[in-house]
Amino acid sequence: MKRVLIIGGGFAGCTALERLSRYPKEVMVTLVDRKKEFNFLPLLPDLIGRGLKPQYLTLDIESLVTRKGFCFVRGEVVSIDIAAKTVSTGTTQLPYDYLLIASGSETNFYGNEEFKAAAYKIDEAADMEKIIAALKDKKYTTVVISGGGYTGIEVATNLVSYCRQAGKHKKIVIVESAPSLLGMFPQGLRNDTQKNLKRLGIEVLLGCTVLKATGSTLHISNGKVFDEVLFIWTAGVKTALFVEQLPFEKNRQGRLKVDAYLRVQGDIFAAGDASAFFYRGNPLRMAVQFSILQGRVAAENMLRRMRNAPLKEFKPVDLGYIIPMANNRSCGMVMGIYVKGILATLLHYLMCLYRLPTLRNKLGLMRTLRI
Ligand SMILES: Cc1cc2nc3c(=O)[nH]c(=O)nc-3n(C[C@H](O)[C@H](O)[C@H](O)COP(=O)(O)OP(=O)(O)OC[C@H]3O[C@@H](n4cnc5c(N)ncnc54)[C@H](O)[C@@H]3O)c2cc1C
């Protein structure tokens, strides 16, 4: 029996675990995660503006793993000894024959400790609870979101919904360093998004960065100063520190380059946000659909290696994307077709409903989501 070690109990890691659990006579799996709970990240912004409850977006990883007859270790991976084939959490050494790195991505403050201390981040449900608690504090008259990617935009629209429902008035500002929002996306989608943000009264500062955060005052590079600010950081993500330190080739975001079979090297595989699979010259974007598919293929290829069978190529199927906005003027491309408005919103939540891990999670979403 071979030992498989999975780092990360997110979309990729849990999918791989599920696939491997079908072959209990061939593999013994250990899954290590620093968190107790799996978090359904695409619904985090909805905790602010759509009345969702955190318990419906999370799932206890240990019970998931032990139900499959495998072993869960709660701990933060700090290093991998490639020669000795062990993973270290600092206190425990975990041996493996096959390794899957599925540790996802996390907020990147680009080494700025001042911003890290001052800003709220969006990595897990607990972060959203902190933001919701801070929103109740009357002293914050303005919310500044640094980073105008899809997360920043979705959060901003949810903040407007929250304020309307709670009868609060707060100025919502997005600060984006690029000259336009969503620069990688088609022009029509960018225009519709921009128009919607304007309609919602969200101020967008393009080509600007936050320069300094002193107490609750923010200094912006265009000379503007905001006081009494609740500061949210969505300006980028990076891979875990232990991934950064691995002696393998990575892309700009520190994602591990993988081959056509999702191998980093030998018996080490990577899947999800931690991996960079190059497709038509670019790394696949970070998305749930690719993480799930990669988790499945990586597990399949580990089994094939054990059986000395030819490996299976990973062939991505891109179903598209949606930029969800809380007033239901969402937009996106689904199977090559541009969709917007309530249809785009509904497609997003259908995807979430389908992907949520358990019936309890699905029923929770259906019962509590306010569309
Ligand atoms: C706010 C937000 C909204 C999003 N919306 C969408 C959307 O609408 N559609 C979409 O397709 N995608 C969306 N995404 C992206 C999507 O969630 C990610 O692509 C997906 O979660 C990646 O899956 P993963 O399995 O690679 O990593 P994750 O799901 O992030 O799981 C990684 C796991 O690894 C663990 N881990 C990390 N480092 C360590 C370590 N050192 N030691 C031990 N454990 C570790 C973490 O605790 C975590 O449990 C969104 C992301 C965010 C943050």
The ligand as an SDF file (V2000), in Angstrom:
LIG
                    3D

 53 58  0  0  0  0  0  0  0  0999 V2000
  -13.4830   35.9180   -2.3520 C   0  0  0  0  0  0  0  0  0  0  0  0
  -13.2490   34.9200   -3.4320 C   0  0  0  0  0  0  0  0  0  0  0  0
  -14.2130   34.7160   -4.4020 C   0  0  0  0  0  0  0  0  0  0  0  0
  -13.9880   33.7820   -5.4240 C   0  0  0  0  0  0  0  0  0  0  0  0
  -14.9690   33.5960   -6.3580 N   0  0  0  0  0  0  0  0  0  0  0  0
  -14.8180   32.6430   -7.2900 C   0  0  0  0  0  0  0  0  0  0  0  0
  -15.8620   32.3690   -8.2180 C   0  0  0  0  0  0  0  0  0  0  0  0
  -16.9080   33.0150   -8.2170 O   0  0  0  0  0  0  0  0  0  0  0  0
  -15.6580   31.3760   -9.1370 N   0  0  0  0  0  0  0  0  0  0  0  0
  -14.4920   30.6550   -9.1650 C   0  0  0  0  0  0  0  0  0  0  0  0
  -14.3540   29.7620   -9.9940 O   0  0  0  0  0  0  0  0  0  0  0  0
  -13.4770   30.9090   -8.3110 N   0  0  0  0  0  0  0  0  0  0  0  0
  -13.6130   31.8740   -7.3700 C   0  0  0  0  0  0  0  0  0  0  0  0
  -12.5980   32.1220   -6.4870 N   0  0  0  0  0  0  0  0  0  0  0  0
  -11.3260   31.3710   -6.6250 C   0  0  0  0  0  0  0  0  0  0  0  0
  -11.4710   29.9620   -6.0430 C   0  0  0  0  0  0  0  0  0  0  0  0
  -12.0540   30.0200   -4.7820 O   0  0  0  0  0  0  0  0  0  0  0  0
  -10.0860   29.3110   -5.9910 C   0  0  0  0  0  0  0  0  0  0  0  0
   -9.5930   29.2040   -7.3020 O   0  0  0  0  0  0  0  0  0  0  0  0
  -10.1820   27.9160   -5.3300 C   0  0  0  0  0  0  0  0  0  0  0  0
  -10.5990   28.0230   -3.9980 O   0  0  0  0  0  0  0  0  0  0  0  0
   -8.8190   27.2220   -5.3780 C   0  0  0  0  0  0  0  0  0  0  0  0
   -8.9520   25.9420   -4.8450 O   0  0  0  0  0  0  0  0  0  0  0  0
   -7.6870   25.2030   -4.1840 P   0  0  0  0  0  0  0  0  0  0  0  0
   -8.1370   23.8490   -3.8060 O   0  0  0  0  0  0  0  0  0  0  0  0
   -6.5130   25.3550   -5.0570 O   0  0  0  0  0  0  0  0  0  0  0  0
   -7.3470   26.0710   -2.8920 O   0  0  0  0  0  0  0  0  0  0  0  0
   -8.2470   26.4570   -1.6270 P   0  0  0  0  0  0  0  0  0  0  0  0
   -9.6800   26.1930   -1.8550 O   0  0  0  0  0  0  0  0  0  0  0  0
   -7.8350   27.8500   -1.2810 O   0  0  0  0  0  0  0  0  0  0  0  0
   -7.7240   25.4680   -0.4870 O   0  0  0  0  0  0  0  0  0  0  0  0
   -6.3890   25.4850   -0.0680 C   0  0  0  0  0  0  0  0  0  0  0  0
   -6.2890   24.8320    1.2930 C   0  0  0  0  0  0  0  0  0  0  0  0
   -4.9010   24.6990    1.6110 O   0  0  0  0  0  0  0  0  0  0  0  0
   -4.7020   25.0510    2.9740 C   0  0  0  0  0  0  0  0  0  0  0  0
   -3.3190   25.5160    3.1550 N   0  0  0  0  0  0  0  0  0  0  0  0
   -2.7270   26.5960    2.5930 C   0  0  0  0  0  0  0  0  0  0  0  0
   -1.4500   26.6960    2.9730 N   0  0  0  0  0  0  0  0  0  0  0  0
   -1.2170   25.6590    3.8170 C   0  0  0  0  0  0  0  0  0  0  0  0
   -0.0790   25.2150    4.5440 C   0  0  0  0  0  0  0  0  0  0  0  0
    1.0890   25.8560    4.5200 N   0  0  0  0  0  0  0  0  0  0  0  0
   -0.2000   24.1120    5.3220 N   0  0  0  0  0  0  0  0  0  0  0  0
   -1.3910   23.4260    5.4070 C   0  0  0  0  0  0  0  0  0  0  0  0
   -2.4940   23.8070    4.7220 N   0  0  0  0  0  0  0  0  0  0  0  0
   -2.4100   24.9020    3.9290 C   0  0  0  0  0  0  0  0  0  0  0  0
   -5.7340   26.1430    3.2280 C   0  0  0  0  0  0  0  0  0  0  0  0
   -6.0280   26.2420    4.6170 O   0  0  0  0  0  0  0  0  0  0  0  0
   -6.9190   25.6550    2.4010 C   0  0  0  0  0  0  0  0  0  0  0  0
   -7.8030   24.8660    3.1610 O   0  0  0  0  0  0  0  0  0  0  0  0
  -12.7770   33.0450   -5.4550 C   0  0  0  0  0  0  0  0  0  0  0  0
  -11.8030   33.2500   -4.4700 C   0  0  0  0  0  0  0  0  0  0  0  0
  -12.0350   34.1670   -3.4630 C   0  0  0  0  0  0  0  0  0  0  0  0
  -10.9810   34.3720   -2.3880 C   0  0  0  0  0  0  0  0  0  0  0  0
  1  2  1  0
  2  3  1  0
  2 52  2  0
  3  4  2  0
  4  5  1  0
  4 50  1  0
  5  6  2  0
  6  7  1  0
  6 13  1  0
  7  8  2  0
  7  9  1  0
  9 10  1  0
 10 11  2  0
 10 12  1  0
 12 13  2  0
 13 14  1  0
 14 15  1  0
 14 50  1  0
 15 16  1  0
 16 17  1  0
 16 18  1  0
 18 19  1  0
 18 20  1  0
 20 21  1  0
 20 22  1  0
 22 23  1  0
 23 24  1  0
 24 25  2  0
 24 26  1  0
 24 27  1  0
 27 28  1  0
 28 29  2  0
 28 30  1  0
 28 31  1  0
 31 32  1  0
 32 33  1  0
 33 34  1  0
 33 48  1  0
 34 35  1  0
 35 36  1  0
 35 46  1  0
 36 37  1  0
 36 45  1  0
 37 38  2  0
 38 39  1  0
 39 40  1  0
 39 45  2  0
 40 41  1  0
 40 42  2  0
 42 43  1  0
 43 44  2  0
 44 45  1  0
 46 47  1  0
 46 48  1  0
 48 49  1  0
 50 51  2  0
 51 52  1  0
 52 53  1  0
M  END
$$$$
